[in-house]
Amino acid sequence: MNSATVRNLLVRGMLAGLAAGVLALVAAYLLGEPSVDKAIAFEDAHSHEHEMEVVSRSLQSTAGLATGVLVYGVAFGGIAALAYCFALGRVGRFGPRATALLLSGCALLAVYVVPFLKYPANPPSVGDPDTIGKRTTLYFLMMLLSVLLAVAATILGKRLAPALGTWWATVVAVAAFAVVIGLAYEFLPVVNEVPKDFPAAVLWRFRLSALGIQSVLWAGFGLLFGELAERLLNPRPATAASGPAVPAAH
């Protein structure tokens, strides 16, 4: 793949990431913000200290939310586009659209779902401020481990395919990924700082909405980027607008 094609796919990936970020922003505003408001209300009701807001809640839930989600979408869209350039043609006989959807699904799993299951998202008022550095480090360690193991599983499956066939090579690679991730879940520290009296329904809805927002982001990216990549890599042949040509009279 030449540099011009890589550059064009990178631009399209960032645009698709931006568009997917808009979809995720709508999901975040409709699904996530109500749970955040309830969590903040819980914190206000149980806290005896009232700190002055540096940034108002209305600004956080609008411009702040939009900035964070859209920047996230563009950044990960660009990274995913570069990964797509490497994966295209190397993970099987998939076309541009199918490769984009496969990559998006794997990214959702490795980058978000696997770390999420070990260290799920928590709403405001949940967690000790003194441990935020430790919790962030553990989360990104789990994310890095998940991504590296996903790459290793892909390589393992490719190397086993000639001997076992594609189906069983895939089964073995997925099983190996699951076993190592299970060991990581077992040995990495557990973080449980949810207050005993925090409403379980609010916590569940917040975490479910966080998972839904990421699903919307990556599904939207996969569909949009797949279409853009398809048009770039497999352009449709030009067709005559006026039907078959008429021989010229002599």
N, C-alpha and C positions, 0 to 999 in steps of 0.2 A: 504494500500500500504506500503510495507516494505521499510526500509531505503536503501537497495541495489538498489531497483527499482527507488526510488527517486533520488539517486545519479546518476544512469545511465541516467535517463531522464534529469537531470541537465546538464550532460556532453553533451548529444545530443542536448539539447536546445542551449547551447553555441556554439556548432559546427554549428548548423543550423543558428544561429544568425550571425556567422562569414561569412558563405556562402551567406546569404541574404544581409549582409553588402557589399560583393563584388558586388552583383547585384545593390544595391543602389548606390555604388560608381560609377559604370559605368553610371547610370542614372544621378547622380549628375554632373559628368564631362561633359556629353553630353547636359544635359538640363539646369542645374543651372549655370554653370560657364560662359556661354556667357552673361547671364543677369547680373551677378556680374561684369564682365568686363565693361559692358555698364554703370552700376551704378557708378563704380569707375571713369570712364572717365567723367561722369557728375560732380562728386565731384571735380575732378581735374580742370575741366573747369570753375567751379563757386567758387573755393576757392582761396583766395589770400595768404593763408599760405601754404607753402610746407614743410611738416615734413619729416625727414629722415626715411626711412623704416627700422624697426627693423628686420622684416622677409620679404624677397622678395616675390613679387606676384607669381612668378613661383613656389616657395617652398610652398606657401600657397595653390595653386591650385593643387598640386600633393601630396607631402608627408604629408602636413598638413591636406588636405582634406581626404586622405586615412586613416590617424591615427584617426581622429575624427569619421568618419563613421564606421570604423571597430570596434573601441572600443565601440561605441554606440550600434552596432549590437550585439556584444558579451554580453554586460551588459544587454540589454533588452531581449536577448535570454535566459539568465539565469533566469531573473525575470519571464519571461513568462512561462518557464518550471516549475518553482515552482508553479505558479498560475494554470498551467495545471494539476499538481498532485492533487491539491485541487478540481479542476472543474470536472475532469474525473468521470463520473458516477453520478454527482450531478446536472447537468444542463439539463438532458434529456437522452433518450436512444440513445446516439450517440456513434459511434465507435471512436477509437483513431484518425483516419484521420479527421473525421468530427468535432470532438471536437477541434482539433488543428486549423482548419480553422475558426470555430466559435469563438474561443478565439482570434485569430489574428484579425478577423474583429472587434470584440468588443474592442480590444486594440487600433486598429487604430482609431476607433470612439472616445473612451473615452480619450485616451492619447494625440491624436493629432488633430483630426478634430474638436471636440467641442471647445477646447481652441483656435484653429486656426481661427474659425469663429468669435470669439470675439476679439482676438489679433493676426491678421495675420502676417506672417513673412514679414520682410522688408529687402531690400538689403542694402549694404553699402551706406553711405551718407544720409540715411533716419533715422531720429530720433536725438534727442538732447542728447549728451553724458552725460549731467548732470542728465538726467532722466532714465538712463539705469537700475539703481538699482530698481526704482519704477516699470518700465515696466517688468523687470524680475520677481519681486515679484508677480505682478498681473497675469502674465502668469502662473506661477507655482501654484498660488492659484486657478486659473481656472482649471488647470489640476487636482489638488488634489480633488477639488469639483466634477469634472466630474467623476473621478474614483470611489469616494465614492458613488456618486449617481447611478452609473452603478451597483455597488455591491448591493446597497439598492434596486434597481429596480429588480435585479435578485432574491433576497430574497422575495420581495413582490410577484413576479410572482409565485414563488414556493408555497407560502402560500395560494394564491388565487386559484391555480389550482384545488384543490379538490372541491371547491364550484362552480367555474365558468367554469372549463374546461381549457385545455392548451391554446387554441386559445384566448379566451377572457381574461384570466389571463395575457397573453403576451401583448395583446392590452392595457390593463389597466396599466401594468407596464411601457410600452414604453411611454404611454401618460403622466404618472406621471413624468417620467424622463424628457420628453420634457418641461413640464410646469415649473418644478423647474429650469431647465437650462435656460428657457426663462426669468424667474425672475432674475436669476443671471446676464444674459446679460443686463437686464434693470437697475439693481442697481449698478453693478460694474462700476468703472470709465471708461470713454472712452479715448483711446489714439489715437490721430491723429496728427502725426508730419511729415507727408509727405509734402515736399515743393510744393508750388503751381505750380512751373514750372517743376517739375520732370516728365519725360515722362510716361504717363499712360500705354503705351504698355509695357515698360520695367518692371514697377511695376506688371502688370498683369501676364506677362510671368514668372517673378521670383516667385510670389506666386503660380502660377499653377505648376511650376516645383518643388517647395518645397512640395506641396501636392502629386505630382506624385512620388517623391523620397520616401516619407514615404509609399505610397501605394505599391511601388515595394518592399520595405524592409519587410513590414508585410505580403504581399501576398507570397513573396518568403519564409519567415520564416514559414508561415502556411503550405505550401506545403511540404517543406523539413522536418520540424520537424514532421509533420503528418506521413510522410513515415517512418522516423526513429522510431517514437513511435509505429507505427503499427508493425514493424518488431520485436521490443523488447517485446511488450505486447501480440501480437498474432503471435508467430513464426510459420512459415510454417512447417508442418510435413515432416519428412525426407521420401524420396521416393527411392525405389530401383532403382539403375542405370541400371540393366540388366534385368528388367522385372520380371515376376512372378518366384518365386523360384521353382526349379525342385526337386521333391522328390529324396532322396538318394536311390541308389540301395542296396538291401539287398543280 
